[in-house]
Structure formats: structure tokens, C-alpha cells
Amino acid sequence: MKADRTITELLAEKRPLLSIEFFPPKNEEGGEQLLRTAEALRPYKPDFVSITYGAGGTTRERTFKYAKILRQDFGWLVMPHLTCVGSTKAELVDIVGAYHADGIRNIMALRGDPPKGANEFVPCPDGLRYASDLIALIRGNFPDMCLGAGAYPEKHPEAASMEEDLDHLKIKADAGASFLTTQLFFDNEHYFQFVDACRARGIDLPILPGLLPPLSLAQIQRFGPMCGCSLPDALVEQLQVVDDNPRAAEAVGVTWAYHQIRELLRHGAPGVHLYILNRSASAITLARSLGHAA
Ligand SMILES: Cc1cc2nc3c(=O)[nH]c(=O)nc-3n(C[C@H](O)[C@H](O)[C@H](O)COP(=O)(O)OP(=O)(O)OC[C@H]3O[C@@H](n4cnc5c(N)ncnc54)[C@H](O)[C@@H]3O)c2cc1C
């Protein structure tokens, strides 16, 4: 099958990219929801879409299945995620090999989180410990793969300090990452400072900001601490006012994300990656704001 374009090629066009993240649904109902969302987003032509790999490596087949659907039925450039969790090195090479044989040339390479209930990441026997190991493994076996890697403007929760985390990020870049996508953040200052810190360390990769358009106060209070992302007082206050009105809360969230995007693009961010949780409404409004008109 014809090989996909790489995200590196898209980034070289120097126009603001829009990427959208889906997660592989657990059941048929979730599958229908994902397809409805994809259908609603079809006219807005995202530059690429990514599909996550479930905690504990539990969604290997589902990630594969939905990556195929989004690529073949929607004609989108797809970047499946892959983590080190639960797979040996040989299995990881097989998974990437299957994507490669299909023509997929973009993978988001991650360590992954420990399975539910475990607080420490333990590599599986003959598996890998860090995302940098996975990146090196893929780069060695499939030199033409474009590899995204995760980055944490407010530090990865397990890292002892930002300095230490940046040292590890440099290892990831040197192992062969092609670009970085950030963990979500609600205050752009964190992104700007992070980009400066990366550049000062010789990490020159494009850094795509990852944004979650908030849906409610409860949602960001749950996601924020989980992702190591702080909550600006102004956002919390605005969501508190509309706490009993989900539609109004969503509108507050979209407006917040809209202003984040405008500022990020004005200051040179290469685009935006939206964590949409398989819902379309905020993504459509934000896609329009990026000029991806229907
Ligand atoms: C854009 C994005 C997409 C994501 N998608 C998924 C997904 O699909 N599925 C999923 O399960 N999770 C996903 N995650 C979550 C991610 O798996 C977790 O944040 C995980 O805890 C770390 O993954 P990583 O690839 O950043 O790991 P790593 O880069 O390996 O870092 C993990 C920790 O180890 C440290 N470290 C790294 N290298 C070294 C080293 N050489 N020596 C010592 N310490 C080191 C780092 O400082 C960090 O604290 C995603 C995260 C992001 C930002």
C-alpha cells in the first residue's frame, strides 16, 4: 500500500497544523460515538489524527482497527500511539511492522502509564523501560517512520525536577524522535517557558501544544492533577459560575481554548493538538477558528 506522508513533511510546510486525538472505544456504543464524531469533523479536514493506545497495552487490536477505519474510510493521515506496556521488544517490532506494511509512516512512541492499580512502571520481561528505548528500537528497524514523542511543559509527574525531565527529553530527541506533542496545559506561559528551556538544551524538535477544551470544572479538577497540569484561577472561577449548566460550561471551555490557540499560534507554535475525548462540538468550533472551514 502507498506510504503515508510524514508529519515532519507537514510541519515543514510552516502552516498551523490541526491534529485531533481519538481514543479506541471499549464497546460498540463507544465505536458508534467515535464514528459520529469523525463524521462531524470530516468537513474540517484535520491535518492528521492520532489514536491512543490503552493503559496496560489493552487496546492493541482496537487501536489498530480504528486507525485503519480513520485512515481508509475518512482518508485522514493517521498516527497510532504505541506504548512499551505489556509487550516484548519483538512484539513491538511486529506491531510497528504491521503498520509499516500497511503504509503508515507516523507513530506516537510512548512509555505508557503503569496498569490500573500499579503506581510504578515495571517493564515487561524482554520489554522496554523508557520511551527513548522504544524510539531507538523503531528508528533502528524502520528508519523512515516519523516518530512523535510526549513532552511535559509542567514536568512529568514522576520526574524529580524539570531539569531532570529535560535531560530525559534530550535523550528521547537524540534517540530519533521527529517531533514532540505536549501534555495538556491551560496556561500558555508553561508552554512558552518550556519551549525556551528545550531550545536552551539543544532540543530543536517542533513542539506541538496539546490542548483539552474543558467541559466542566469537575473534569479539569480530575484531569489536571492526573496529568500534572495546573489549573489557572481565572479558568476555575469562570467554570464555577456555570457549574450547574453543562452547555454554558462547555462554552467557557471552548472560549478558553480558543484564546489559548490564538496566542500560541501568534507566538509561533506549529499548530495545535486537540484532546477531544471522542466528542466533536468543541473541536468543530476550534477547527473553524484555525481556518479549517467546512
Ligand atoms: C501526547 C501524549 C500522548 C499520550 N498517549 C498515550 C497513550 O496513547 N497511551 C498511554 O498509555 N499513555 C499515553 N500518554 C501518557 C504517557 O504514556 C505517560 O505520561 C507516561 O507516564 C510517560 O510516557 P512518556 O512516553 O512520556 O515516557 P518517558 O519519556 O519514558 O518518561 C517517563 C518518565 O521517565 C523519565 N525518564 C525518561 N527517560 C529516562 C531515562 N533515560 N532515565 C531515567 N528516567 C527517564 C522521565 O523523566 C519521566 O518521568 C500520552 C502522553 C502524551 C504527552
The ligand as an ORCA input file, in Angstrom:
! r2SCAN-3c Opt
* xyz 0 1
  C       0.941     13.465     23.628
  C       0.760     12.341     24.597
  C       0.060     11.196     24.202
  C      -0.107     10.122     25.081
  N      -0.756      8.989     24.651
  C      -0.841      7.905     25.461
  C      -1.409      6.660     25.011
  O      -1.851      6.558     23.873
  N      -1.441      5.623     25.871
  C      -0.933      5.708     27.145
  O      -0.980      4.710     27.888
  N      -0.397      6.860     27.606
  C      -0.320      7.952     26.796
  N       0.256      9.119     27.257
  C       0.693      9.185     28.642
  C       2.147      8.695     28.808
  O       2.232      7.328     28.450
  C       2.521      8.876     30.278
  O       2.643     10.235     30.567
  C       3.734      8.099     30.744
  O       3.776      8.188     32.167
  C       5.041      8.630     30.216
  O       5.216      8.369     28.892
  P       6.452      9.009     28.078
  O       6.419      8.417     26.740
  O       6.458     10.475     28.200
  O       7.671      8.357     28.933
  P       9.210      8.652     29.091
  O       9.707      9.670     28.144
  O       9.887      7.339     29.115
  O       9.262      9.317     30.554
  C       8.667      8.680     31.684
  C       9.391      9.116     32.950
  O      10.700      8.542     32.965
  C      11.702      9.545     33.000
  N      12.753      9.116     32.063
  C      12.683      9.101     30.719
  N      13.838      8.650     30.192
  C      14.642      8.340     31.239
  C      15.966      7.814     31.360
  N      16.679      7.509     30.267
  N      16.474      7.625     32.607
  C      15.732      7.909     33.716
  N      14.486      8.422     33.662
  C      13.951      8.632     32.441
  C      11.025     10.836     32.551
  O      11.643     11.990     33.117
  C       9.606     10.629     33.049
  O       9.490     10.996     34.406
  C       0.423     10.203     26.402
  C       1.113     11.374     26.803
  C       1.290     12.422     25.917
  C       2.033     13.647     26.363
*
